[in-house]
Amino acid sequence: MKRRIFYVLLFFIIFFSQAKGNNISASYNDTTKIKSQFLAYPIAFYLPETRWGFGAAGFYNFRFKNEKPTSNPSQVQFTFSLTQNRQVIMTIPFELYRSNNLWKFKGEISYYRYVYNFYGIGLSSKFDDKESFRANYPRFRIDILRRYKRFFAGFRFRVDNMQIEDKKVNGLLENGNYTGEDGGVISGIGLVGQLDTRDYIFNPTKGVFMETEIFANSKFTQSNFTYQRFALDFAKYVRIKQDHTLAFHINTAMILGDPIFYDLLYFGSPKLMRGFQDRRFKDKNILVLQGEYRFPIYKWVQGVSFLSGGTVAASYSEIFENDYKISFGAGLRIVLNKKDRVRLRLDYGRTINEGGAIYITINDAF
């Protein structure tokens, strides 16, 4: 049954990807001046591993001086949280556009002192084997891309300097002989190509976004681990009528070499397979298919229903032989910026056998 649902998702993604998209990225119908927008809000959460956590999050939406109103909006997000167990998250993701969309800079500057769950590696890992570990690390990520008509191309750089502590005594991670179980420097550089025909970069109603990546961690970039990643991310948006949109997403990747266990490909996140716990399934190869139906509820409220299917495997050929995990759910989108279509996202994802999860963040999953 799970495999049937997966192939139904695949059929619809392929079918609707043939629909004609818009060839103009982030176009608008007028040239009036668009004001910047800043929004901050408090956050609170409770997890067994953290106890109570408190903080703030928000975003700044703007255009640089002398940019045209028809250019894509730049956005800087921020999150700061502190828990009763002294865990800290300080993260600043950003996506910036310059010279009327000629240049795109996307990345993240962050510091994490946080607890993560580990279930083992592979699709056969068991939920009941869950254990936790603490990771301390600064993070820097940057994409520098130049536009060539409908395409962006450029370089990607990543670095995490990770220390791993407080592993479970005689647990999976301590006894499993996993690469990088004590941490290390993860750094690499890669090539990125993007095709972007979406009508809006946030909450699009039509068009295509596709990204291909070739990325290498090596001694040349001072990495303690040597491996390569090849990835494809594809999303298609189809407007079926006014304010009603079907969105489809494929994410697949493979790793060659010996990666640190933390950087294995995974699902269970606000973007991939909502409903599964964070990083629930991980391995060296991944394939995830997702579909969403987005529809209006009220003037400033949008509804979403979604269905996802995915798998991980030790080799890419196993991707097409494995069973597939299924998740599904629904959510709300609160309009924060009507012109640039920025939304506050509230989702509840559910799995068949492992419960569910709630997500509150900015912008859509894909």
N, C-alpha and C positions, 0 to 999 in steps of 0.2 A: 504493500500500500504506500509506504514512504517513497519507494522508488517511482511509483506511478505519479505521485504528486510532483516529484522532482522533474520528471520528463514533461509533464504538463506545463510547468513553469518554463522549461527550456523551449518548448514549442511556441509559447506566446511571446517570449523574448525574440526569437528568430522571426516570427511572423510580423510583429509590430516594428521590428528594426528596418523593415522594407518601406515603412511609411515615410513620406517626404518630410525632411526636417527643415528648420529655418537656418539659413547660412549666415545670418548676422548674429554676432554674440552680444548679448546684453543691449538690445536696441530699445528705444523709447519713442513715444509718439510726439513728444514736445521737447523743447530746448530750454525750458525755464530753469532757473537756478535751483539746485537741490541742496538743502541744508544738511549739515552734519547732525549726527544723532549719537547721544551717549546714554546708556542705560545700565544701571547697577541694581542688583537685588540680593538679599541675604539667602543663604542656603543652610540647611540643617539635615543631618542624616544619622542613621544608626546602623551599624554592622557589628556582628559578634567580634570580628577581628580588630575593630577600631573603637568600639563603644560610640559615644556621641561625638559627632563632628559638626563644626560650625565654621562659617566663613562667608564669602561674598563672591559673586560672579557677575559678568556683564559683557558689554561690547561697545565699541566705538565705530560707527559707520560714517565714512567721509569720502571726499575726493580731494586730492592735492590741489594746491593753487594752480590756476591756469588750465586745469583739466576740463574737458567739455562735459556738459551735463549728460551727454549720451555715452560717456565712458563708463566702464564697469566701476561700481563702488568699491573702495578699499575697506577692509574690516580688520580690526584688532579685537580679539576676545581676551578675557582674563578670568582666572579662577584662583582663589586663595582659600584654603581650608586648613583647620587645625583640629585634631581629635584629642580625646581624653587620654589616649595611649601615646601621645606626643608624635603622631604622624603628621606630616606636612605635605601639602600640594601647593605649589606656586607655578602656574602655567600661563603662558601668553602665546597662543596661536595667532598667526596673522596671514592675511592675503592682500597684497598691495598691487595696484595697477598704476603705471606711469605712461606718459606720452600717448594718451588716447588709446590705451590697451596695447601699446607696442611692447611694453615690458611687464612681466608678471613676476612678483616675488612672493613666495609662499613658504611658511616655515613655522617654527616653534622655538621659544626660549623658555626653559622650565627647570624647576628643581623638585625632585620627589624624594620624600622620606616616608615610604608607604609600605603597606603589607599587601602581598599578593597570594592568591591561592594557586596550588599546583595539584594536578590530578594524575600526573603521568603523561606519557606521549602516545598519540595514536587514537583511533576511533574506538578502540576497545577499553580505553581508560575508564575507571569506575568513579561515579559521583561520590560513593562512600569512602573512597581513598583520599579525599580532599585533605590537604595539609597546607599550612601557610608559611611564608618566609618574609623577611623584611629586606627591602631594597632601598639603598640610598644612592642617588645619582643626579648630577646635572645633565641637561639635554640641550643640544643645539641642532636645529634642522633648518635647511634653507634650499629652496628651489629657485634658480635664476633662469627664467625662460623668456625667449623673444618670439614675437608673433610673426608668422609668415602667412598672410591672408587668413585662412581659417585654422591654421595650425600654430601651435606653440612648440618650441624645441629648446633644450638647454641642459643644464647640469643640476644634479642633486647631491647635496652633502649632508651626512648624518654623523653625529657623535654622541654616545652615551658613555659616561665613566661610572661604572656600576660597582657597588659593593653589596654583597649579599650576606645577610646575617640571620640569626635566630631561626635556623632550619630545625625542623622536627628531628629530635634525636632518634636515630635508627629508622628514619622515615624514608619515603621514596626518593627524595632529593639527595639525602645524605648517603644512601646506600646504592643508588642507581647508577653511579659513575657517569653522570650527565656532564657534557661539555660546559665549562663555565659555571659550575655550581657555586663557586666562591666569587663570581663576578669577573670584572675586567673591563678593558676599553673596547667598545664596539664603535668602529668608525669606518666610513667608506664614502666612495664617490661613484656617481653613475650618470647615465644618459637618460633623458626623459623626452618623450614625444606626446603631444596632446592634440586631439581634434575636438573643437568646441563649436557647435552650432546651436547651442541653447539660446532661447530668447531672453532668459534671465539666468544669472549665475546662482541666485538663491531662489528656491522654489520654482523651477522652470516649468513651463506648460507644454513645450515642444522642443524638438531638437535632439542632439546627440552629444554626449561627452565620452571620449575614449582616451585612455592613457596607457602607454607602454613604457616599461622601465627595464633597463639593464643596469644592475648595481653590484659593486664589488667591495667587500671588506678585505683589506690586505695589510701587510707590513708597511707598504708604501704610505698608507694613511694612518700609520701607527696603531692599527687594530691588533688586539691580542688574538683575534680569531680570523681565519681565512675561509671565506665562502662567497658565493655569487647568488644573486636573486634575479629571476626573470619574471615579470608580472604584467598582467593585462587587466585593466578595469574598464568596463563598458556600461554606459547607462543610456537608455532611450526613453524619451518622454512623448506621449501622444495625447493631444487635447481632443477628447471625444465630444465635448460641448462646452459651453461657457462655464469656466471655473471647475470643470470636471476633467481630471487628468489621470491617465494610466502611466505608471513609471516602472521600468524594468531594469534590472541590474545584474551583471555578471562580474564576478571577481575570481580570478584564477592566478596562481603563481607556483613557482618551483624554486627550490634551493639546491645548489650543488656545493659540496664541500662539507665542512664541519662547523656548523653554527653554534653559538652559545644557546643553551636551551631557552633562554628568555626571548630570543629573537626568532624562534620558530614561527611559521605561519599558523595563524589561529583564527577561530571564530568564537563568538560570545563577546559582544561589544555593542556600544550604541550604534555602530554602523553595519556590522555583520551578524546576522542571526540573532536579532533581539529576542530575549527570553532566556537564553542560556547564560549561565554565570560567566563573569569576565574570564577570558582566555580558557574556556572550558575544554575545548579540543584543539590540539596543536600537533603539527608534524612538518615535514619538509615539503609537502605538496598540498594544495588546497583548491577546491572549486566550490563556489557559493553562487546560487541563483536566488534573486529576490524580486518580488512584485508588489506594487502598491497601487491602491485606488485612492485618489485625493478628491475630496468633494466639499462643497460649501455647507455650512450649518447656519451661520449668522454672519452679519456684516464683517466682523473682525475675528471670526472663529471658523476654522477649517477642520474637517474630519479626515481621518486616514485609517484604512485597514490594510494589513500587510501579511504576506506569506513568504517564507524562506525555506530553502532546502540546500544542504551543503554536506561536504565530507572532507576529510584530510587523509593523507596516506604517506607511507614511506617512499614510494615511487610513483611517478605520474601515471603510469599505466594502471595502477590500482584504483585511481580516481574513478574509472569507468566500471570497475568491478565491485566496489564497496557498496554497502548500504548508505543511505543518506539520512541525516538527522533533519527533522522538521521543526520549525517554529512559526508562530503566527501571533497576531495581535491587532490592536487598534490604538488610536491616539488622537490628540487634538493639536492644532496649530493655532497659536494666538498671534495675530498680526501686530508686529511691532513697528514696521516701516512699510507703508503701503506702496510707495514708489519703487523701492529696491527689493520689496517682497521678503524682508527679513521676518522670520517667525520664531517664536518660542515653541519648542517641541516638548510635548508630554506624551510619552508612549508607555504602553504596558504590553510586553511580549510574553508569550507563554510557550512552554515546551510540552511534549506529550508525557514524559516521565519524570522531568526534573524541575517542576515548578515554573516560576516566571521571574520577571525583573521589571522594574520601573526605571524610566529614563527621563530626565529633565535637562534640556540643553538648548543651544541655539542652532537653528537651521536643520534641514532634513538629513536623513541617514545617507541619501545619495541623490 
